[in-house]
Amino acid sequence: ICTVNSLYSEFSSAILVFMPGLGEIRRLHEILMDHTFFSIEGLFEIYPLHSTIASDQQTAVFNIPPPGVRKIVIGQYIQPYS
């Protein structure tokens, strides 16, 4: 889903990844930023999203990426009360 594929071209250019907590969010963010594929400038915008992250960084997740750029948001999954 992160590569150019005509099958997915009409869908959103954003991917939302849910992680269980802040530690996992930070770790996945580090892994993606250090990965040679995801660190190619101009192909991806990768954002961690958590309530403890500065509000200006949180609002950046709502920016629409330029054409050809895939946005990846790594946020926390909150289990609903049952």
Secondary structure, 3 states (H helix, E strand, C coil): CCCCCCCCCCCCCEEEEEECCHHHHHHHHHHHHHCCCCCCCCCEEEEECCCCCCHHHHHHHHCCCCCCCEEEEEEECCCCCC
